[in-house]
């Protein structure tokens, strides 16, 4: 357990609202999360966030607020129930112009003050990432902010993946990076295959490995949206599709496997962040025992491999 709270715990306490006790315990690296199966508290926290990210942002559902410790939802519920306010969604409340008449005409009422507090919390959440010093804190701050303040393709210019309706039977054990690290250095098993999922401009979005550990796990090569949340490059996904029925695919230039448009895929499921989502120089600090496991188990250059190396491998498979 950390002697002082992780930076992200401090930021949310000071500027927004304390995070849930579960996330706090994980991010403060309680020993129960530093196991061979879980990796470390930081990794485990990204699995918890995945439970939220894989579900759509529902306008009348307050489950997303369970990210926080005992968050009071009564004000938001009343706001949505009162038809005269014409507020249909509590997400992105700080940008909702429909709320202005309420605050302008009833600013002295207790209810208006409570609504203003909710709006202010979202405003502070919107800027919290900029206040973080550590790379790993910045990434998690943005994930949490996007769950409450969802983004869209029009605003970000990012591809949005279709989410699967149910979690597939693919694991997310701490050793999943094993094969992706090898692939980054051009070491693909003889029976191994790579599938590259590309966008409309034939730019690689994700790289999937087959016949190397768990099948149908893939890693993102650039930021991607899922249910309004911007997931960083280096995110681990499970993917579901039948390659045999996809006509619009081309063979890789170097390795066995295909280049496939992402739009042909039935859906994806976000599992967790990989250690490759963090710069090499910050991995040991961010992933603590998870990173140590990779070193002790002899994984291929976990401390120096960059995600760009996987991007280069993927790009080399695409015919110009």
Secondary structure as GFF3:
##gff-version 3
##sequence-region A 1 320
A	DSSP	alpha_helix	7	15	.	.	.	ID=ss1
A	DSSP	alpha_helix	21	27	.	.	.	ID=ss2
A	DSSP	three_ten_helix	31	33	.	.	.	ID=ss3
A	DSSP	alpha_helix	41	53	.	.	.	ID=ss4
A	DSSP	three_ten_helix	63	67	.	.	.	ID=ss5
A	DSSP	alpha_helix	74	81	.	.	.	ID=ss6
A	DSSP	three_ten_helix	83	85	.	.	.	ID=ss7
A	DSSP	three_ten_helix	93	95	.	.	.	ID=ss8
A	DSSP	three_ten_helix	97	99	.	.	.	ID=ss9
A	DSSP	alpha_helix	100	105	.	.	.	ID=ss10
A	DSSP	alpha_helix	110	126	.	.	.	ID=ss11
A	DSSP	alpha_helix	128	131	.	.	.	ID=ss12
A	DSSP	alpha_helix	135	148	.	.	.	ID=ss13
A	DSSP	alpha_helix	153	156	.	.	.	ID=ss14
A	DSSP	three_ten_helix	174	176	.	.	.	ID=ss15
A	DSSP	alpha_helix	177	184	.	.	.	ID=ss16
A	DSSP	beta_strand	193	198	.	.	.	ID=ss17
A	DSSP	beta_strand	204	210	.	.	.	ID=ss18
A	DSSP	beta_strand	217	220	.	.	.	ID=ss19
A	DSSP	beta_strand	224	226	.	.	.	ID=ss20
A	DSSP	beta_strand	229	231	.	.	.	ID=ss21
A	DSSP	beta_strand	235	240	.	.	.	ID=ss22
A	DSSP	three_ten_helix	243	245	.	.	.	ID=ss23
A	DSSP	beta_strand	249	251	.	.	.	ID=ss24
A	DSSP	beta_strand	258	261	.	.	.	ID=ss25
A	DSSP	three_ten_helix	262	264	.	.	.	ID=ss26
A	DSSP	beta_strand	267	273	.	.	.	ID=ss27
A	DSSP	three_ten_helix	275	277	.	.	.	ID=ss28
A	DSSP	alpha_helix	280	296	.	.	.	ID=ss29
A	DSSP	alpha_helix	307	316	.	.	.	ID=ss30
###
